[in-house]
């Protein structure tokens, strides 16, 4: 019985989260198209170096780079139980004049590994562009709210005030560290090149009658034609799987940052200070119609956790490769690497959407500050009262007692904080309520937050936006957010 498409499992990353751009990079049609380009470049360079390969064969290969019959490829693979050989035969059918020289002197890893490195590079470039857009949107947010005081929190307990914009710079700082790491990976990624069955290049040395210079030229020219300045100096049959571990480690580091921000937004949503976008007809709960759950930030956290855990796969793979290679890496890499890239892509699409539509509830922020700031201003009040002639030790004890009583009443009776009122009626302090309110002006407790935001955006963020921002905006369409 033939199953309908709807009765078969479909990957949520493709159906719900990952962008068309990232899915295209990892699509089979794209992968097999790169395979054919590698075979064409291999044959072309071999011909340039003197091997008897016909121009007609090269032209036939070039004419069939993307018209790949995946059904016929699957039939060949069913026969041979080998994906690369299936496509060798299929390409030979499409380019019969080149049939005899396709895959000449190379092992499957020449095709699969070099293709993976191309795909990983393109995937990292897309992640970099999405990250730049998120940083750009967050920078605008930080600038707009650079001087809006808000309660700071340590241990999620009220602490010295900061500003809404300053808190956003903490998220951006993490993302800049991630961006630096991704750029480093892109700048150092190498091609596997043409290294032969176990990395010794023995087959090429035979093809070129012992000419070492031609063997080196083959490796060098193939790498350049495929967009890489360098290839690995030595490999086994595969490029070292530490590269996969490094790349997924970079993605996991970025996922750590997106998770941190997602958790922060969820806490702020609970405080009702900052809320993520909420559509006009969006339903927060099927049972509780009033709810406005931070479901996008929750999804960011959940998907980030997936990327973080996926970083273990390539570490174990690299740690358990045998000598020149073993094949236990194959299935794992097919699962873990695309999942990490597609998940991270979906996270950044969500993050950009969230950042672009954040709602800052200034009255709630002001109310929360008013509730807690008098406690934190107690030292300032103590110094003001002492300056008016009061006894510092007596004042300290009295303000401690007022604080305890006001806090107890607020917790047990649910009344608003009345600490300032208590102090204003205590003759030992000699301070009016108006004077006390001026003392606890939130803008006097945010330190250099505003100046820090301005300097950080100008000196740390803007250089990246100047260099990468325009390209990122041009390459990417507006994100498509799907529930």
N, C-alpha and C positions, 0 to 999 in steps of 0.2 A: 504494500500500500504506500502511495506517495503522500508524504506529509505536506500540508500547506505551510506557507511561511509563518503564518500566525501561530502554528502549533509547535514551533521550534524556539528554543531559547535565543534571545538576542541580547547582546552585551549592552548594559546600561550606558557605558561610556559613549557608544555610538548613537544610541537612541535618545539620550537625555542630556549629556554633559559636554562632551568634546566638540570643538568647533569643526566645521567642514574643512578649514585649512589644515588642521592637525590630522584629521582623518585622511585627507588626501595624501599627506606625506607618508602615512603608514599603510595606505591601500595596496592591495596585491597588484593592481594594474601599474601603480607607480613603481613598486619594487621590481616587477618583472621587466618594466621598461628600462630601469637602471641596469639590470642584468644584460639586456641586449646592447646597451650603450657600452658597457664594459667589454663585451665580446668584440664589438666593432672597434673600439680604441685599441684593444689588444692586437687584433689583426692588422689594424692600420699601422701601428708602431712596428710590429714585426715586419711588415712589408717595407717600411722606411729603412729598417735595419738590414734588409737584404733577403728576407725569406720569400720564396716564390708564391705569393698570394696575389690573385688576379684583381684588377681594378673593378671588373664586373662583379666579382663576389662582394667586394666592399660596398659597391653601389646598391646591390640587392639587400644587403644587411641594413644599410642606411634607410632604405625605402620601407622597411618593416620594423621600425623600432617600437611602435606603439599599437599596431593593429594585431594584438595578441588574442588568440582564440583560447580563452581559459577553459572552455569545455574540452577541447582537444588536449590541452595541457594536462587536465585531470585524468583523461583517459590514458595518456602516456605514463603518468605517474603511477596509475593503478597497475600498469604492466611492469614498470621497472622498479617500483617501490623506491624511487629516488627523484626528488623534485628537480634538482639541477639537470640531471640527464634527460628528464622529461622535456625541459625547455630547450636543451641542446638539440634534441630531435625536432621539436616544433619549429625552432628558428631555422634549422636545416631545411624543413619543408617550405618555409617562406622564402628562404634565400638559398636555393639549391646549388648555385655556383660556388657558394662558400661552405657547403655542408662539410667538406673534408678538412677544413681548417678551423672551424668554430671550436673554441675551448682548447686550442692547441698548446700543449705544454703546461697547462694549469690544472689545479685541483679545485674542487667545489668551493673551498674557502676563498679562492680568488674572487669568485662571484659573490658569495653570501657575505663574507666579512667586509669587503670593500663597499658593497651596497649598504650594509648596516652603518658603516662609518659615515657615508653620505647622508643617510636618513637621520642619523643622530645629530649630525651637524645642522641639517635643516630644521630639525625639531628644536634644537637649542636656540637657533636664531629666532624661531617663532616665539618660544618662551621668553627670550630676551625682549622682543618687541612688545609682547603683552605686558611684561613687567614694567617696561619703560612707561607705557600708557597708564598703568596703575599708579606709578610714582608721580607722573604728571598730574593726574586727577587728585591724588592725595596732597600734592604740593599746593594746589589751588585751595583745597580745603584748609590746610594748615595756615596759609596766608590769610584767608578770610576770617579765621577764628583765632588769630595769633594773640589777641589781647582780651579774649573772653575768659574771665577767671572761672575755674571749676575746682571742685574738691579733688585733691590728690588722694591716692590710696596706696598704702603699703599693707600687705597681708589682707587686702580688701577691707581694711579698717581706715577710717578717715585720717588723713595726714595733711601735711602742709599743702596749700593750694598750688595749682599749676594753671595752665590755660588749655583750652580745648585744642588750639593749634599746636602748642608745645607737645601735648600728648601724641598728636598725629606724627610729629617729627620722630618720635621713638619708633613708630612703625616704619617710617620711611628709612630710618637709619639701618634697620635690619635688612630692608629690601636692597639698599645700596650695597651692603656686604654680599648679599646673594648675587647681585648684578656683577660685582667685581669677580666673583668666583665663576659665574657663567662665562664672562668675557675671557677669563683665563683659560677655561676649558676650550673655548672656541679658538683661541690663539695657539693652543698647544696640541690640538687634535691632529693626529697623523693618519696617513693612509696605510693600509697593509701593503699595497703594491703587488708586484709580481715576485713572490718568494718561493714558489714551488710547493711540492707535496709536504715536505717536513721543514720548509724554510731554508733549505740549502741552495736553492736555485739550480739544482743538478740538471733538471729537464731543460732549462734554458741554455745552460752551458753546452749541453749536447746539441740543441738546435742551432746554436751559433758556433759550432765547431771549436769550442774551447775559448772563445773570445770573451774574456771577462768584461771588457769595456762595453761591449754590446749588451751583455746581461745587465750591467748597471744602468746603461742608457734606457733599456726597456723599462726597468722599474721606475726610473726617474721620470721618463716622458709620460708614462701611463698616469702616474700620480698627478703631474701638472695638468694634463688634459682633463682630468676629472676634478680639478679645482683644489688640489692640495699642494702646498709648497714642499712638504716633507712627507716621507714615508718612514716607517719604523726601520731602523738599521738592521735589526734582527727580529725574526719571529719563529715560532714553531709552525705548525700547520695553520694556526689562527693567530690573529693579533692577541696580545695578552689581555685576558679578561679583566684585568685590573682597570682597564679603560672603562668598561661598563660600570664597574663599581664606583669609579670616580664620577662618572656622569650622573648615575642615579643618586650618588651621595650629594651632588650639587642640587639635584631636584629635591631631595629629602631636606636639605638645609632650607631651601626656599619654602617647602611645605611647613617646616617648623615656624617660619615667620608668618605665613598666612594663617596657620592655626592660632598663633599667639594673638594676632589681630582679630581673628574671628571670635576667640574667647573673650577678648576685651569688649568687643561690640555686644556680645551677649550679656555681659555684666552691666554694661551701660544701658542696654535695653531694659534690664530688670529695674535699674534705677530710674528709667524713663527719661534719661538725660539725652541720649542720642539713639535714634532708631533708624533701621535700614529702610529702604523703599518698601512701600506697601501699596499694591494696586487698588483701584477703586472697588473692584468686585472680588478682591482676594479674600479667601476664607482662612482664618487663623486656626480654627479647630472645628471638627465636624460636630462636636458635642457642646462646645462653649463658644457661641457666636461672637462674644465680646473680645476674644483673644487676638492679640497681634504678635504672634510668635516670630522670633528672629530666624526664620527657617533658612534663609540664604546663608547667614553666618553659621548656622548649625551645619549646613551642607558643606560649607568651606572647611569646617573643622573635621567633619567625617571623612571627606575626600583627602584632606591633608594627612590624616592618620594613615590612610591607605598608602599614600606615597612614601611616608616615613618608614612603614613596615616593609615596603617593597625593596628598600635599599639593602635589606639583608640578603636577598636572593643573589645578586651579582657578587657579593662578598663571599658567600659560600661557594658559588661557582668558581670564582678565581682561586679560592683556597683548595679546591678539590680537582683541578685539572691535572691530568697525568702526563708527565713528560712533554712530548710535542703536542698532544691534545687528546681529549676523550670526548665522546659525543653526548655525555650527560648534560652538557651545557645547552644543547639545542632547544629542547622542549621548554626548559625553564626560561630561556631568553625570549622565546616567542610569546611567553605569557607576561613576564615581569617588565620587560623594557617598554613595549607599547603601552601597557597599563600605566606605567609611571608617567610617560609623556602625555598621554591622553587625559589622565587624571589632573596633572598639573595645569594643562591647558584649560580644562573645564573650571578649575579653581580660579585661575586668573581672569577668565571671562566673567565669572560670578563676582569676583572681587572688584573688578572695574565697574560693574553695574551697581554694586552696593555703594562704593565710594562716590560714584557720580550722583547718587540720590539720597545721601545721608540727611536726616532731619535732626537739627540741633534744637532742643527745647530749652531755650534760654531761661524762661520763668522757672522751670523745674530745677535747673542748675543753680539759679539764684536762691531758690528756696532751700535746697540742700546745703548750700554754703551758709545761709543764714542760720540753719539749724546747728551746724557744727563749728563754725568759725569762732564764735565767742570762747569756746573751750581752748582753741589753739592760740587765741589772742591773749590768754590770761597773763603771759609773761609781759606782753606789751602794756596791758592794763596795769599790771603791778608796777612797772617802771614809771608810768605816768602818774600814778597815785603817790609813789615815793618822791617823785620830783616836786609834788605839792606839799611835802613835809611829813608824809606818813611814815610809820615805822615799817620797814620792809618785812620783818619777820611776822609782825602782827598781821599785816596785809596779806602775806602769803597764806597764813592759816585761815584767814577769813575767806579769801577767794577759793581756797580748797574746799571749805565747808559749803560755801554757796554753790560750787560746781557739783558736789556730791548731792546736795538737796535738789538742785534743779534737774539733774540727770535722773534721780530717783523718781521725781514727780512726773517727768516726761515719760518714763518707761511704765510706771505703775498706773498713772491716771490718763495717759495719752494726751496730755496738754502740750501746747507749744513750749519751746524752750524759753525760760524767763530769766536766764542768768544775768543779762545786762540790766534788766529791771531791778533785780535783787541788789546788784552792786550799786546802781544809781541811788537807791534808797538807804544805802549803808553809809553813814556819815564819816566813817573812817577813811573812805576812798576820796570823798570830796570831788566826785566827778558826776556831771549831769548825764542824762540818757543821750542827749545830743552829742556830747563830747565822746561818749562811749561808742556811739554809732560811727563817728568819724574814725575812731581808733580801729574799728573792725571793718573798715572799708576793704573789700576783697582785693582791690588793685594794689594795696600796700603789702600784700602777702605773696605775690607771685614772683618776686625776685626779678631776674633778668629774662623771664620766659619770653616776652615779646621780642626782645633784642636777640635772644638765642635763635628764635624762629627765623628772623630776618637774615641773620648771618648764615645759618645752616642752609637755608634755601638758596642764598646767593652763592655761597662758596662751595657747598658740597653737592647740591642737587642740580643747579642750573647748568654746570659744565656738561653733565650727562645729557640733559635735555637738549642742549645746543648741539651736541654731537650725534645723538641717536633719536631724538624726539621726532623730527620730521620724517625720517625713514619709517619709524614705527607707525606713525599716523597714516602714511601713504600705503603701507603694505597691508594694513588690517582694516577690514570693514567693521561697522558697528556690531558689537557682540549680540548674538541671538540667545536670549535667556529662555530656557525651557524648564518647566517645573520637573 
